[in-house]
Amino acid sequence: MNKNLLLILLGLAACDPSDDKLPPESLPPGDSGGEAVDEDGDGSPAGEDCDDTDPAVSPSAEERCDGIDNDCDGAVDDDATDATAWTTDADGDGYGAGTPTLACEPPEGTVSQDGDCDDADARYNPGAEETDCADPNDYNCDGSTGFADTDGDGFAACQECDDADGAVNPDATEVCDGLDNNCDGITDGADAADAQTVYADTDGDSYGDADFPLVTCERPEGYAERALDCDDGDGAVNPDATEVCDGLDNNCDGATDEDTAADANTYYADRDGDGHGDADYALAACEAPTGYVATHEDCDDGDGAVSPDGVEVCDEVDNDCDGTVDEPDAADAASFYDDTDGDGYGDPDALSLACEAPSGAVADNTDCDDAVININPGAAEACDGLDNNCDGDIDDGVLGSGLACPASSCADILADQPSAPSGDYNLEHDGVVSVVECDMDEGCAVVVNEDFESGASSAWSLTTTYSCGAFSTILGGYGIIAGGTLTATWDVSDYPHTEALVSLAYIKLDSWDGETASAAVDGVTFWSEGLYYYDGAEVCGWNRGYEGSYDERHELSATVAHSADTITVSATSALNQDAGDESFGIDDVRVCLR
């Protein structure tokens, strides 16, 4: 609403005090005719505010370039406080000149950048480049030109690097003085007239590598003035170094490991090629020349078998150069042994090595007692408790043959003499030597051997014997024993053993009718059989004068485990008639222990 119209309406309302309100149709839009309204709280009532919904819009607001009538003067963006200053750009170079115009939008033909010193020529403006320092025109409008030659050296200031020094310009000679004399951007460069050549000294030994030169005014770290190093990777190699034997040219004289090296060795001629040289022929070198060696102890350089490494042999030559000929340690020295008893056999514990036999020594070393002349490998073994023939066994071959060489068992004798015959031998038990019959077929000691020809021993339960014809004398017999047992017990504690071999002959006489006959050892039956009268022949029993009552001999034997101190042998019959009708006996009772 127009401000003037609003004032008129307000005046009219005031002229009629009788009216509280104006007619609604006469009020401004949005005005109800009541008390003043300020909806946006900007201090301007709605009747005066041209936009009472925006606190940035009121008669007291500043106009801004935002497309709004901020100050409610009826004009948009006029006299805006943030308006841009625009100047005319007549030459179209983006820079203007003259009096600026303030506006929110640029007027036709104007620009925001000013300062153009010639708006009729686009070459002139603050953004122009002045590339020709000899051109006197001020193209960039800064009030100055690029041309100047203060030092009078014929070069404009823009063409040289120091227009205050006439000796500094592009035509000047570069020298080592801390200045860029020729204005090439490099101070004291390698092209300086008085620059020196230095060489990379990688190993830091003050000698450089000629292959890596550097022309410079000032020698940098890691460079040397001298270029004679032949190995710049090794600080120990340079012209001042000491030559040593290491495969290198340490002193850079072009020769490697010459004989003048500080640690050169002395080598000696080795004409016989045995690895040892002659001390009379020596020379210095880092490596042994052909035909030379480092040692010089050869006592005969004309014989390859003679040297300190030579093997001494019995040849009347000092083979190992130790100053002694044919000493006992000669490789082929013979072994000799003292023969104290003079029997031609030496003592194995009295060894001496020599190329020749020493006095009283022999080559044989098999004497087992060098103090007794009759004891040696050539002597015959005797029953004397000694190893006469030095075979390591005492009384071998004669064991048990006498009291001086008793055996502990028949088996020991058999082991000593596998072909020894059965017979009497000397056995020792608990320090007592006794003569015992040995059965060498079985390797056992015969402790009982009774044929009853001279009667029966007292060990038997019955000692009556009987002459039984072809059966000879037997224990028991016709008319002596029928049913019953013949038994005997013997003490065998003097004979250590684990087995007993028992044998006997069981004699059946006369009219047996199937009764049982048996034999036992220590009560254990090893034979049992029912016998009859009709088996056998008439030998020594009751002669009935006719056939039918015959006699019969049974040869019995048993091998039993046995180690007790006593042994009992028994023979039994179950006959139930008297001995004059039927009987039995035994013969050839034998007990052999092993």
C-alpha positions as CSV (number, residue, x, y, z in Angstrom):
1,M,0.0,0.0,0.0
2,N,1.2,3.5,-0.8
3,K,2.5,5.3,2.3
4,N,0.6,8.6,1.4
5,L,-2.7,6.7,1.1
6,L,-2.2,5.1,4.5
7,L,-1.6,8.5,6.1
8,I,-4.8,10.0,4.6
9,L,-6.9,7.1,5.9
10,L,-5.4,7.4,9.3
11,G,-6.2,11.1,9.3
12,L,-9.8,10.6,8.3
13,A,-10.2,8.1,11.1
14,A,-9.0,10.6,13.6
15,C,-11.4,13.3,12.5
16,D,-14.5,11.4,13.7
17,P,-14.2,10.7,17.4
18,S,-17.6,9.3,17.5
19,D,-16.4,6.3,15.5
20,D,-14.3,3.6,17.2
21,K,-13.4,2.0,14.0
22,L,-13.3,2.7,10.3
23,P,-15.5,0.8,8.1
24,P,-13.8,-2.4,7.1
25,E,-13.9,-1.6,3.4
26,S,-11.8,1.6,4.1
27,L,-8.9,-0.3,6.0
28,P,-5.7,-1.3,4.3
29,P,-5.4,-5.0,3.5
30,G,-4.6,-7.0,6.6
31,D,-5.7,-4.2,8.9
32,S,-8.7,-5.0,11.0
33,G,-8.9,-1.5,12.3
34,G,-7.9,-2.5,15.8
35,E,-4.5,-2.0,17.6
36,A,-1.2,-2.0,15.4
37,V,0.1,-5.5,14.4
38,D,3.9,-6.4,13.9
39,E,3.9,-10.1,13.0
40,D,7.7,-10.3,12.1
41,G,8.8,-8.4,15.2
42,D,11.0,-6.0,13.2
43,G,9.6,-2.9,14.9
44,S,7.5,-1.7,12.0
45,P,3.7,-2.2,12.3
46,A,2.0,-4.1,9.5
47,G,0.5,-0.9,8.3
48,E,4.0,0.4,7.5
49,D,5.8,-2.8,6.8
50,C,5.6,-3.9,3.1
51,D,6.3,-7.6,4.2
52,D,5.3,-8.2,7.8
53,T,6.4,-11.8,7.5
54,D,10.1,-11.1,6.9
55,P,12.0,-9.3,9.7
56,A,14.7,-8.3,7.1
57,V,12.1,-6.2,5.2
58,S,10.9,-2.9,6.8
59,P,11.1,0.8,6.1
60,S,14.2,0.9,8.4
61,A,16.0,-2.0,6.6
62,E,19.1,-1.6,4.3
63,E,18.5,-2.4,0.7
64,R,20.7,-5.4,-0.5
65,C,21.2,-7.1,-3.8
66,D,18.8,-10.0,-3.3
67,G,15.9,-9.3,-5.6
68,I,13.7,-7.9,-2.6
69,D,12.5,-4.4,-1.7
70,N,14.2,-4.5,1.6
71,D,13.5,-0.9,2.7
72,C,9.9,-0.8,1.5
73,D,10.6,2.2,-0.8
74,G,8.8,0.6,-3.7
75,A,12.1,-0.2,-5.6
76,V,14.0,-3.5,-5.7
77,D,17.8,-3.5,-5.3
78,D,18.1,0.3,-5.6
79,D,20.9,1.9,-3.7
80,A,21.9,-1.5,-2.2
81,T,24.6,-1.3,0.4
82,D,26.4,-4.3,-1.2
83,A,26.1,-3.1,-4.8
84,T,29.2,-3.7,-7.0
85,A,31.3,-0.9,-8.5
86,W,31.3,-1.3,-12.3
87,T,33.6,0.5,-14.8
88,T,33.4,0.8,-18.5
89,D,35.6,-1.7,-20.5
90,A,35.8,0.0,-23.9
91,D,38.7,-2.2,-25.3
92,G,37.1,-5.5,-24.0
93,D,40.3,-6.6,-22.2
94,G,38.4,-7.4,-18.9
95,Y,39.6,-4.2,-17.2
96,G,37.6,-1.0,-17.0
97,A,38.4,2.7,-16.6
98,G,36.5,5.9,-15.6
99,T,33.9,6.6,-12.9
100,P,32.4,3.5,-11.5
101,T,28.7,2.8,-11.4
102,L,27.2,1.0,-8.3
103,A,24.7,-1.6,-9.2
104,C,23.7,-5.1,-8.3
105,E,23.9,-6.3,-11.9
106,P,26.6,-5.1,-14.3
107,P,25.4,-2.4,-16.7
108,E,26.1,-3.1,-20.4
109,G,29.8,-2.8,-21.3
110,T,31.1,-2.7,-17.8
111,V,33.4,-5.0,-15.7
112,S,34.2,-5.3,-12.0
113,Q,38.0,-4.9,-12.5
114,D,39.3,-1.4,-13.1
115,G,42.8,0.1,-13.3
116,D,43.0,0.0,-17.1
117,C,45.6,2.7,-18.0
118,D,44.5,2.8,-21.7
119,D,41.0,1.5,-22.2
120,A,41.3,2.1,-25.9
121,D,44.0,-0.5,-26.3
122,A,43.5,-4.1,-25.1
123,R,47.3,-4.5,-24.7
124,Y,47.3,-2.2,-21.7
125,N,45.8,-3.5,-18.5
126,P,46.9,-4.6,-15.0
127,G,47.0,-8.3,-16.1
128,A,49.2,-7.7,-19.2
129,E,52.7,-9.3,-19.3
130,E,55.8,-7.2,-20.1
131,T,58.0,-9.9,-21.8
132,D,60.3,-7.5,-23.5
133,C,62.4,-5.9,-20.9
134,A,63.8,-3.5,-23.5
135,D,60.3,-2.1,-24.4
136,P,59.6,1.2,-22.6
137,N,55.8,0.9,-22.6
138,D,53.9,0.4,-19.3
139,Y,51.7,-2.5,-20.5
140,N,50.7,-3.7,-17.1
141,C,49.7,-0.2,-15.9
142,D,52.0,-0.4,-12.8
143,G,53.7,2.9,-13.6
144,S,57.0,1.4,-14.6
145,T,58.7,-0.3,-17.6
146,G,61.1,-3.3,-17.6
147,F,64.0,-1.5,-19.2
148,A,66.9,-0.5,-17.0
149,D,70.8,-0.8,-17.2
150,T,71.9,0.7,-13.9
151,D,75.5,-0.8,-14.1
152,G,76.0,0.3,-17.7
153,D,77.2,-3.2,-18.8
154,G,75.1,-3.1,-21.9
155,F,72.5,-5.5,-20.6
156,A,69.0,-4.4,-19.4
157,A,68.2,-5.2,-15.8
158,C,65.8,-7.9,-17.0
159,Q,68.5,-9.5,-19.1
160,E,71.0,-10.0,-16.3
161,C,71.0,-11.2,-12.7
162,D,72.7,-8.2,-11.0
163,D,72.2,-4.8,-12.6
164,A,74.3,-3.2,-9.8
165,D,77.5,-5.0,-10.8
166,G,79.0,-4.4,-14.2
167,A,81.0,-7.6,-14.0
168,V,77.9,-9.7,-13.7
169,N,76.0,-10.3,-17.0
170,P,75.4,-13.1,-19.5
171,D,78.7,-12.4,-21.3
172,A,80.9,-12.5,-18.2
173,T,83.3,-15.3,-17.4
174,E,82.2,-17.6,-14.5
175,V,84.8,-17.7,-11.8
176,C,84.9,-19.2,-8.3
177,D,83.9,-16.2,-6.3
178,G,80.4,-17.0,-4.8
179,L,78.6,-15.1,-7.6
180,D,76.6,-16.2,-10.6
181,N,79.0,-14.2,-12.9
182,N,77.4,-15.3,-16.2
183,C,73.8,-15.2,-15.0
184,D,73.1,-18.8,-15.9
185,G,71.4,-19.5,-12.6
186,I,74.3,-21.4,-11.2
187,T,76.8,-19.9,-8.8
188,D,80.4,-21.2,-9.1
189,G,79.4,-23.8,-11.6
190,A,81.6,-26.4,-13.2
191,D,82.2,-24.0,-16.1
192,A,84.1,-21.6,-13.8
193,A,87.4,-20.6,-15.4
194,D,89.3,-21.5,-12.2
195,A,87.3,-24.6,-11.2
196,Q,89.3,-27.6,-10.1
197,T,88.8,-31.3,-10.9
198,V,88.3,-33.7,-8.0
199,Y,87.6,-37.4,-7.9
200,A,85.1,-39.6,-6.0
201,D,86.8,-41.1,-2.9
202,T,84.2,-43.8,-1.9
203,D,86.5,-45.6,0.5
204,G,87.7,-42.4,2.2
205,D,91.5,-43.1,1.8
206,S,92.2,-39.6,0.3
207,Y,92.7,-41.0,-3.2
208,G,89.9,-40.8,-5.8
209,D,88.8,-42.8,-8.7
210,A,89.9,-41.3,-12.0
211,D,86.7,-42.7,-13.7
212,F,84.5,-40.5,-11.5
213,P,85.8,-36.9,-11.9
214,L,84.0,-33.8,-10.7
215,V,84.8,-30.2,-11.9
216,T,83.9,-27.8,-9.0
217,C,84.9,-24.6,-7.3
218,E,84.8,-26.3,-3.8
219,R,85.7,-29.9,-3.2
220,P,82.6,-31.6,-1.7
221,E,82.8,-34.3,1.0
222,G,83.6,-37.7,-0.4
223,Y,85.9,-36.4,-3.1
224,A,89.7,-36.3,-3.2
225,E,92.1,-34.1,-5.2
226,R,94.3,-37.1,-6.2
227,A,93.0,-39.6,-8.7
228,L,95.4,-42.6,-8.3
229,D,93.2,-45.0,-6.4
230,C,93.1,-48.4,-8.2
231,D,90.3,-49.7,-6.0
232,D,88.0,-47.0,-4.6
233,G,85.9,-49.6,-2.8
234,D,88.7,-50.6,-0.5
235,G,90.3,-48.1,1.9
236,A,93.3,-50.3,2.3
237,V,94.2,-50.0,-1.4
238,N,95.8,-46.8,-2.5
239,P,99.3,-45.5,-3.6
240,D,100.3,-45.0,0.1
241,A,99.2,-48.5,1.2
242,T,101.6,-51.3,2.1
243,E,101.7,-54.2,-0.4
244,V,100.6,-57.5,1.3
245,C,99.9,-61.0,0.0
246,D,96.1,-60.8,-0.5
247,G,95.6,-61.1,-4.2
248,L,95.3,-57.3,-4.5
249,D,97.4,-54.5,-5.9
250,N,97.5,-52.7,-2.5
251,N,99.8,-49.9,-3.4
252,C,98.4,-49.4,-6.9
253,D,101.8,-49.9,-8.6
254,G,100.3,-52.2,-11.2
255,A,101.7,-55.4,-9.7
256,T,99.9,-57.8,-7.4
257,D,101.5,-59.7,-4.5
258,E,105.1,-59.1,-5.6
259,D,107.9,-60.7,-3.6
260,T,108.5,-57.5,-1.7
261,A,105.1,-57.7,0.0
262,A,105.3,-57.1,3.7
263,D,104.1,-60.6,4.5
264,A,105.7,-62.5,1.7
265,N,106.7,-66.0,2.7
266,T,110.0,-67.9,2.2
267,Y,109.8,-71.0,0.0
268,Y,112.3,-73.7,-0.5
269,A,113.2,-75.8,-3.5
270,D,111.6,-79.2,-3.4
271,R,113.4,-81.1,-6.1
272,D,112.1,-84.6,-5.1
273,G,108.5,-83.4,-4.9
274,D,107.9,-84.9,-1.4
275,G,106.4,-81.6,0.0
276,H,109.5,-80.7,2.0
277,G,112.2,-78.3,0.7
278,D,116.0,-77.8,0.9
279,A,117.0,-75.0,3.3
280,D,119.9,-74.1,1.1
281,Y,117.6,-73.0,-1.8
282,A,115.2,-70.3,-0.6
283,L,113.3,-67.4,-2.2
284,A,110.5,-64.9,-1.0
285,A,107.0,-64.9,-2.6
286,C,103.4,-64.6,-1.8
287,E,102.5,-67.9,-3.4
288,A,104.8,-70.9,-3.6
289,P,106.4,-71.0,-7.1
290,T,106.3,-74.3,-8.9
291,G,108.8,-76.7,-7.3
292,Y,108.9,-74.8,-4.1
293,V,107.3,-75.5,-0.7
294,A,107.1,-73.7,2.7
295,T,109.0,-76.2,4.8
296,H,112.7,-76.8,4.7
297,E,113.4,-79.9,6.9
298,D,114.2,-82.4,4.1
299,C,117.4,-84.2,4.9
300,D,117.7,-85.6,1.4
301,D,116.0,-83.6,-1.3
302,G,117.0,-86.1,-3.9
303,D,114.9,-88.9,-2.5
304,G,111.1,-88.5,-2.4
305,A,110.8,-91.2,0.2
306,V,112.9,-89.3,2.7
307,S,111.4,-86.3,4.5
308,P,109.9,-85.4,7.9
309,D,106.7,-87.0,6.7
310,G,108.6,-90.1,5.5
311,V,107.9,-93.5,7.0
312,E,110.8,-94.9,8.9
313,V,111.6,-98.4,7.6
314,C,114.4,-100.9,8.3
315,D,116.7,-99.9,5.5
316,E,119.7,-98.1,7.2
317,V,118.3,-94.8,6.0
318,D,116.9,-91.9,8.1
319,N,113.6,-91.9,6.3
320,D,111.8,-89.4,8.5
321,C,114.7,-87.0,9.0
322,D,114.7,-87.2,12.8
323,G,118.4,-87.9,12.9
324,T,118.1,-91.6,13.8
325,V,118.3,-94.6,11.5
326,D,116.2,-97.7,11.8
327,E,114.7,-96.8,15.2
328,P,112.2,-99.1,17.0
329,D,109.2,-97.2,15.5
330,A,110.1,-98.1,12.0
331,A,107.0,-99.2,10.1
332,D,108.4,-102.6,9.4
333,A,110.2,-103.1,12.7
334,A,109.7,-106.6,14.0
335,S,108.2,-107.6,17.3
336,F,110.6,-109.4,19.6
337,Y,109.9,-110.9,23.1
338,D,112.2,-111.6,26.0
339,D,113.0,-115.4,26.3
340,T,114.2,-115.5,29.9
341,D,114.1,-119.3,30.3
342,G,115.8,-119.8,26.9
343,D,113.2,-122.3,25.6
344,G,112.8,-120.5,22.3
345,Y,109.5,-119.1,23.2
346,G,109.1,-115.4,24.3
347,D,107.0,-113.6,27.0
348,P,104.1,-111.8,25.3
349,D,104.2,-109.1,28.0
350,A,107.9,-108.3,27.3
351,L,107.6,-106.8,23.8
352,S,110.3,-104.8,22.1
353,L,110.3,-103.5,18.5
354,A,113.4,-103.4,16.5
355,C,114.8,-103.9,13.0
356,E,117.1,-106.6,14.4
357,A,116.4,-109.0,17.3
358,P,117.9,-107.8,20.6
359,S,120.0,-110.2,22.6
360,G,117.9,-112.7,24.6
361,A,114.8,-112.0,22.6
362,V,112.9,-114.1,20.1
363,A,110.1,-113.5,17.5
364,D,107.7,-115.9,19.2
365,N,105.4,-114.6,22.0
366,T,103.5,-117.7,23.0
367,D,105.3,-118.7,26.2
368,C,102.8,-118.6,29.1
369,D,105.5,-118.9,31.8
370,D,108.8,-117.6,30.7
371,A,110.4,-118.6,34.0
372,V,110.0,-122.4,33.4
373,I,111.8,-123.9,30.5
374,N,109.4,-126.9,30.4
375,I,106.3,-124.7,29.9
376,N,105.8,-123.5,26.4
377,P,103.7,-124.3,23.3
378,G,106.0,-127.1,22.4
379,A,105.8,-128.9,25.7
380,A,103.7,-132.0,26.4
381,E,100.7,-131.5,28.7
382,A,101.2,-133.4,32.0
383,C,98.9,-134.1,35.0
384,D,100.4,-131.5,37.3
385,G,97.8,-128.7,37.6
386,L,99.8,-126.5,35.1
387,D,99.1,-125.4,31.5
388,N,102.3,-127.1,30.2
389,N,101.6,-126.5,26.5
390,C,100.3,-122.9,26.9
391,D,97.0,-123.6,25.2
392,G,95.0,-121.9,27.9
393,D,93.7,-125.1,29.5
394,I,95.2,-126.8,32.5
395,D,95.7,-130.5,32.3
396,D,93.8,-130.6,29.0
397,G,94.0,-134.1,27.4
398,V,95.0,-135.6,30.7
399,L,92.2,-134.4,33.0
400,G,91.2,-137.0,35.5
401,S,94.2,-139.2,34.7
402,G,95.9,-138.7,38.1
403,L,95.5,-137.3,41.6
404,A,97.2,-134.1,40.5
405,C,94.6,-133.3,37.9
406,P,91.2,-134.6,39.1
407,A,88.1,-133.7,37.2
408,S,84.8,-132.5,38.7
409,S,82.8,-134.9,36.6
410,C,83.0,-137.5,33.9
411,A,81.3,-135.0,31.6
412,D,84.3,-132.6,32.2
413,I,86.7,-135.4,31.2
414,L,84.6,-136.1,28.1
415,A,84.6,-132.4,27.1
416,D,88.4,-132.3,27.6
417,Q,88.9,-135.6,25.8
418,P,86.0,-136.4,23.4
419,S,87.5,-139.8,22.5
420,A,88.4,-140.8,26.1
421,P,87.5,-144.5,26.8
422,S,85.2,-145.6,29.6
423,G,87.2,-146.6,32.7
424,D,88.4,-145.4,36.0
425,Y,89.2,-141.7,36.4
426,N,90.1,-139.3,39.3
427,L,87.1,-137.1,40.3
428,E,87.2,-134.4,43.0
429,H,84.2,-133.4,45.2
430,D,84.4,-131.2,48.2
431,G,88.2,-131.3,48.1
432,V,88.3,-135.1,48.2
433,V,89.7,-137.0,45.2
434,S,88.5,-140.5,44.5
435,V,88.7,-143.0,41.6
436,V,85.4,-143.3,39.8
437,E,84.3,-145.4,36.9
438,C,83.2,-143.2,34.0
439,D,80.9,-144.4,31.3
440,M,82.2,-142.3,28.4
441,D,79.5,-143.5,26.1
442,E,76.9,-141.7,28.3
443,G,79.2,-139.2,30.1
444,C,78.2,-140.4,33.5
445,A,79.8,-141.7,36.8
446,V,79.1,-145.3,37.6
447,V,78.2,-145.3,41.3
448,V,76.6,-148.7,41.5
449,N,77.6,-151.7,39.4
450,E,76.7,-155.1,40.9
451,D,76.8,-158.4,39.0
452,F,76.5,-160.4,42.3
453,E,79.3,-162.7,41.3
454,S,81.0,-162.0,44.5
455,G,77.8,-161.6,46.5
456,A,75.5,-158.7,47.2
457,S,76.3,-155.4,48.9
458,S,74.8,-154.7,52.3
459,A,72.6,-152.0,50.7
460,W,70.2,-154.6,49.5
461,S,67.1,-155.6,51.4
462,L,68.0,-159.3,50.6
463,T,71.6,-160.4,50.0
464,T,71.1,-164.1,49.1
465,T,72.3,-164.9,45.6
466,Y,71.6,-167.9,43.4
467,S,73.6,-169.5,40.6
468,C,71.2,-169.5,37.7
469,G,72.9,-171.4,34.9
470,A,73.5,-169.3,31.8
471,F,72.2,-166.3,33.7
472,S,75.1,-166.6,36.1
473,T,74.8,-165.4,39.7
474,I,71.7,-163.4,40.5
475,L,70.2,-161.7,43.5
476,G,67.3,-163.8,44.8
477,G,66.2,-166.7,42.6
478,Y,64.6,-170.2,42.8
479,G,63.5,-171.1,46.3
480,I,64.6,-167.7,47.6
481,I,62.0,-165.1,46.8
482,A,58.6,-165.3,45.2
483,G,56.2,-162.4,45.9
484,G,58.1,-159.3,47.3
485,T,60.6,-156.6,46.6
486,L,64.4,-156.5,46.2
487,T,65.5,-152.9,47.1
488,A,68.7,-151.0,47.8
489,T,69.5,-147.3,48.7
490,W,72.8,-145.7,48.0
491,D,74.3,-142.4,49.2
492,V,75.3,-140.4,46.0
493,S,76.0,-137.0,47.7
494,D,79.6,-137.1,46.4
495,Y,78.4,-136.9,42.8
496,P,76.7,-133.7,41.8
497,H,74.2,-134.6,39.1
498,T,70.9,-133.9,37.5
499,E,70.2,-137.3,35.8
500,A,70.4,-140.9,36.8
501,L,70.8,-143.7,34.2
502,V,69.5,-147.0,35.9
503,S,69.7,-150.5,34.4
504,L,69.2,-154.0,35.6
505,A,68.2,-157.5,34.4
506,Y,64.9,-158.8,35.8
507,I,64.9,-162.7,35.9
508,K,61.5,-164.5,35.7
509,L,61.7,-168.1,37.0
510,D,59.2,-171.0,36.6
511,S,55.5,-171.0,36.5
512,W,54.3,-167.4,36.3
513,D,50.6,-167.1,35.5
514,G,50.4,-163.5,34.4
515,E,51.5,-162.0,37.7
516,T,52.9,-158.4,37.5
517,A,56.6,-157.8,37.6
518,S,57.9,-154.2,38.0
519,A,61.0,-152.0,38.6
520,A,61.2,-148.6,40.1
521,V,63.6,-145.7,41.0
522,D,62.9,-143.9,44.2
523,G,59.5,-145.6,44.3
524,V,58.6,-144.4,40.8
525,T,57.9,-147.4,38.5
526,F,59.6,-147.3,35.2
527,W,58.7,-150.8,34.1
528,S,55.7,-153.1,34.7
529,E,54.6,-156.2,32.9
530,G,52.5,-159.4,33.4
531,L,54.7,-162.5,32.8
532,Y,53.8,-166.1,31.9
533,Y,55.5,-169.4,32.4
534,Y,55.5,-170.4,28.8
535,D,57.7,-167.5,27.7
536,G,61.4,-168.2,27.6
537,A,63.4,-171.4,28.1
538,E,64.4,-173.7,30.9
539,V,67.6,-172.1,32.4
540,C,67.8,-172.3,36.1
541,G,64.4,-172.6,37.7
542,W,62.5,-175.6,38.9
543,N,63.1,-178.4,36.4
544,R,59.8,-180.1,36.0
545,G,61.2,-182.5,33.4
546,Y,58.9,-181.3,30.8
547,E,58.3,-178.1,28.8
548,G,56.1,-175.4,30.1
549,S,57.9,-173.8,33.1
550,Y,60.4,-171.5,31.5
551,D,62.9,-168.8,32.7
552,E,63.2,-165.4,31.0
553,R,65.6,-162.5,31.4
554,H,64.4,-158.9,30.8
555,E,67.0,-156.2,30.3
556,L,65.6,-153.0,31.8
557,S,66.9,-149.3,31.7
558,A,65.6,-145.9,32.6
559,T,66.9,-142.3,32.5
560,V,65.3,-140.2,35.2
561,A,65.7,-136.6,36.5
562,H,67.6,-136.9,39.7
563,S,69.6,-134.6,42.0
564,A,69.0,-136.0,45.5
565,D,71.7,-137.2,47.8
566,T,70.4,-140.8,47.8
567,I,68.9,-143.1,45.1
568,T,66.8,-146.2,45.6
569,V,66.4,-149.0,43.1
570,S,63.8,-151.7,43.5
571,A,62.4,-154.8,41.7
572,T,59.0,-156.3,42.7
573,S,56.8,-159.3,41.8
574,A,53.2,-160.0,42.6
575,L,53.7,-163.8,42.8
576,N,51.3,-165.6,45.2
577,Q,52.9,-169.0,45.4
578,D,56.0,-170.1,47.3
579,A,59.5,-169.6,45.9
580,G,59.8,-173.3,45.2
581,D,57.0,-173.1,42.6
582,E,57.6,-169.6,41.1
583,S,60.3,-167.0,41.8
584,F,62.4,-164.1,40.5
585,G,65.7,-162.4,40.8
586,I,67.8,-159.5,39.4
587,D,71.2,-159.2,38.0
588,D,73.7,-156.6,36.7
589,V,72.3,-153.6,38.6
590,R,74.0,-150.4,37.4
591,V,73.4,-146.7,38.4
592,C,75.3,-144.0,36.4
593,L,75.0,-140.3,37.4
594,R,75.6,-137.2,35.2
